[in-house]
């Protein structure tokens, strides 16, 4: 039986990974730096605070954490407030979970005000008991803290709580921490398909492919 659901945001609920794929490049170019080809792969496992430390150490940028985060938010804010869409079948799936009495939350590396703005605009914010961010927890999804904190706040048994994720490093972390994990296909993770299938309880191409267990 499923009693709790912990949802990633970008690439899972929102079709937004293309925004994040480009933001690091745009930030460095705004500083007059040509970004390395592997920048996207490096940054995708990091929280914003970790990313700020990385760009200071690697590129000699002197922006503080606050300045870096402000610049990133400036780049992506318009997309979240006006353009980013839900992934297919998300809203009917959330309604199905709500009808089954499943408690839901969002656990994301995206900052709270952006997550809330997008989810409110898309009329799904009220499905979630709370949003928790990597910044608030103090670690990225390469560590299990955000999942453990989400579980404690949901108050549901771990064996009856499902984590929905698209990123391989996040799936690896949640599985290692003993969570049930459903991996969702996204355009950004196609090269990881075999590994995601091997790790997760199940791998789905959309939310229409997973049934809520009621017993």
C-alpha positions as CSV (number, residue, x, y, z in Angstrom):
1,X,0.0,0.0,0.0
2,X,1.2,3.5,-0.8
3,X,0.8,6.1,1.9
4,X,3.3,8.7,1.0
5,X,4.9,10.1,-2.2
6,X,8.0,12.3,-2.4
7,X,8.3,14.0,-5.8
8,X,11.3,15.6,-7.4
9,X,10.3,18.7,-9.3
10,X,12.4,19.3,-12.4
11,X,12.3,16.5,-15.0
12,X,9.7,14.7,-12.9
13,X,6.7,17.0,-12.3
14,X,7.9,19.8,-14.5
15,X,9.2,19.7,-18.1
16,X,12.0,22.1,-17.1
17,X,15.3,20.3,-17.5
18,X,16.2,22.3,-20.6
19,X,16.1,25.5,-18.5
20,X,18.7,24.0,-16.1
21,X,20.7,22.6,-18.9
22,X,21.4,26.1,-20.2
23,X,21.6,28.2,-17.0
24,X,25.2,27.4,-16.1
25,X,26.4,28.2,-19.6
26,X,24.5,31.5,-19.6
27,X,25.8,32.4,-16.2
28,X,29.5,31.9,-17.2
29,X,29.0,33.7,-20.5
30,X,27.6,36.6,-18.6
31,X,31.0,36.7,-16.8
32,X,32.9,36.5,-20.1
33,X,33.9,32.9,-19.6
34,X,33.5,30.2,-22.2
35,X,31.8,27.2,-20.4
36,X,33.5,23.8,-20.7
37,X,31.6,21.1,-22.6
38,X,31.0,19.0,-19.4
39,X,29.6,21.8,-17.3
40,X,26.0,20.6,-17.5
41,X,27.0,17.1,-16.3
42,X,29.0,18.6,-13.4
43,X,26.3,21.0,-12.2
44,X,23.3,18.7,-12.4
45,X,24.3,16.8,-9.2
46,X,24.8,20.0,-7.2
47,X,22.6,22.2,-5.1
48,X,22.8,25.9,-5.9
49,X,25.2,26.5,-2.9
50,X,27.4,23.6,-4.1
51,X,27.3,25.1,-7.6
52,X,28.4,28.5,-6.3
53,X,31.3,27.0,-4.5
54,X,32.3,25.0,-7.7
55,X,32.3,28.0,-10.0
56,X,34.3,30.1,-7.5
57,X,36.9,27.3,-7.1
58,X,37.0,26.4,-10.8
59,X,36.7,29.7,-12.6
60,X,37.9,32.2,-10.1
61,X,34.6,34.0,-9.9
62,X,34.2,36.2,-6.9
63,X,30.4,36.3,-6.6
64,X,29.2,35.4,-3.1
65,X,26.6,32.6,-2.6
66,X,23.9,35.3,-2.5
67,X,25.1,36.9,-5.7
68,X,25.4,33.6,-7.6
69,X,21.9,32.5,-6.5
70,X,20.5,35.9,-7.4
71,X,22.0,35.7,-10.9
72,X,20.7,32.1,-11.5
73,X,17.3,33.1,-10.3
74,X,17.3,36.1,-12.6
75,X,18.0,33.8,-15.6
76,X,15.5,31.1,-14.8
77,X,12.8,33.1,-13.0
78,X,10.8,34.1,-16.0
79,X,10.7,30.5,-17.3
80,X,9.2,29.2,-14.0
81,X,6.8,32.1,-13.7
82,X,5.5,32.1,-17.2
83,X,6.6,29.2,-19.4
84,X,7.6,25.9,-17.8
85,X,4.8,23.2,-18.2
86,X,3.8,20.1,-16.3
87,X,5.0,16.8,-17.6
88,X,2.3,14.7,-19.3
89,X,-0.4,13.2,-17.1
90,X,0.9,14.8,-13.9
91,X,-2.3,16.5,-12.7
92,X,-4.6,13.4,-13.2
93,X,-2.0,11.3,-11.4
94,X,-1.8,13.7,-8.4
95,X,-5.6,13.6,-8.2
96,X,-5.5,9.8,-8.2
97,X,-3.1,9.8,-5.3
98,X,-5.1,12.4,-3.4
99,X,-8.3,10.3,-3.9
100,X,-6.4,7.3,-2.4
101,X,-5.4,9.4,0.6
102,X,-1.7,9.5,-0.2
103,X,0.3,12.3,1.5
104,X,2.5,14.1,-1.0
105,X,5.4,16.5,-0.9
106,X,8.0,18.0,-3.3
107,X,11.7,17.6,-2.6
108,X,13.7,19.7,-5.0
109,X,17.1,21.4,-5.6
110,X,15.1,24.4,-7.0
111,X,14.6,27.3,-4.6
112,X,11.3,27.5,-2.9
113,X,9.9,30.7,-4.4
114,X,10.5,29.3,-7.9
115,X,9.0,25.9,-7.2
116,X,5.9,27.5,-5.5
117,X,5.5,30.0,-8.4
118,X,5.5,27.3,-11.0
119,X,3.3,24.8,-9.1
120,X,0.8,27.6,-8.2
121,X,0.6,28.8,-11.8
122,X,0.0,25.2,-13.0
123,X,-2.7,24.7,-10.3
124,X,-1.1,21.7,-8.5
125,X,0.5,23.4,-5.5
126,X,-2.4,22.4,-3.2
127,X,-1.8,18.7,-3.8
128,X,1.3,18.8,-1.7
129,X,1.6,19.0,2.1
130,X,4.9,20.9,1.8
131,X,7.9,21.7,-0.3
132,X,11.4,21.1,0.9
133,X,14.5,22.2,-0.8
134,X,18.2,21.1,-0.9
135,X,19.2,24.6,0.3
136,X,17.0,24.3,3.4
137,X,18.3,20.8,4.2
138,X,21.9,21.9,3.5
139,X,22.9,19.1,1.1
140,X,22.2,18.0,-2.5
141,X,20.6,14.8,-3.7
142,X,24.0,13.1,-3.7
143,X,23.1,12.7,0.0
144,X,19.9,11.2,1.5
145,X,19.1,14.1,3.9
146,X,16.3,15.6,1.8
147,X,14.5,12.2,1.5
148,X,14.9,11.4,5.2
149,X,13.6,14.9,6.2
150,X,10.7,14.5,3.7
151,X,9.8,11.2,5.2
152,X,9.8,12.5,8.7
153,X,7.6,15.4,7.8
154,X,5.2,13.2,5.9
155,X,4.9,10.9,8.8
156,X,4.5,7.8,6.6
157,X,6.3,4.5,6.9
158,X,9.4,4.2,4.6
159,X,8.2,0.9,3.1
160,X,4.9,2.6,2.1
161,X,6.5,5.8,0.7
162,X,7.6,6.1,-2.9
163,X,10.2,8.5,-4.2
164,X,9.6,9.7,-7.8
165,X,12.8,10.9,-9.5
166,X,14.3,11.3,-13.0
167,X,18.0,11.9,-12.3
168,X,20.3,8.9,-11.9
169,X,22.4,10.3,-9.0
170,X,19.2,11.0,-7.1
171,X,17.7,7.6,-7.8
172,X,21.0,6.0,-6.6
173,X,20.9,8.0,-3.4
174,X,17.3,7.2,-2.6
175,X,17.7,3.5,-3.4
176,X,20.8,3.3,-1.2
177,X,18.9,5.0,1.6
178,X,16.3,2.2,1.5
179,X,13.5,4.0,-0.3
180,X,11.1,2.6,-2.9
181,X,11.9,4.5,-6.1
182,X,10.0,5.0,-9.3
183,X,12.3,6.4,-12.0
184,X,10.7,8.6,-14.7
185,X,12.0,9.0,-18.2
186,X,13.0,12.5,-19.3
187,X,14.8,13.8,-22.3
188,X,17.8,14.6,-20.1
189,X,18.3,11.0,-18.8
190,X,17.9,8.8,-21.9
191,X,21.5,7.7,-21.7
192,X,20.9,6.4,-18.2
193,X,17.8,4.3,-19.0
194,X,19.4,0.9,-18.4
195,X,20.9,1.9,-15.1
196,X,17.6,3.5,-14.0
197,X,15.7,0.4,-14.9
198,X,18.2,-1.8,-12.9
199,X,18.0,0.4,-9.8
200,X,14.4,1.5,-9.4
201,X,11.4,-0.5,-8.3
202,X,10.0,0.4,-11.7
203,X,10.8,2.7,-14.6
204,X,8.0,4.6,-16.3
205,X,7.7,6.7,-19.4
206,X,4.9,8.8,-18.0
207,X,2.6,9.0,-14.9
208,X,-0.1,7.2,-16.8
209,X,2.0,4.0,-16.5
210,X,2.1,3.7,-12.7
211,X,-0.9,2.4,-10.7
212,X,-1.5,3.5,-7.1
213,X,-1.3,0.4,-4.8
214,X,-4.2,0.5,-2.3
215,X,-3.5,-2.8,-0.5
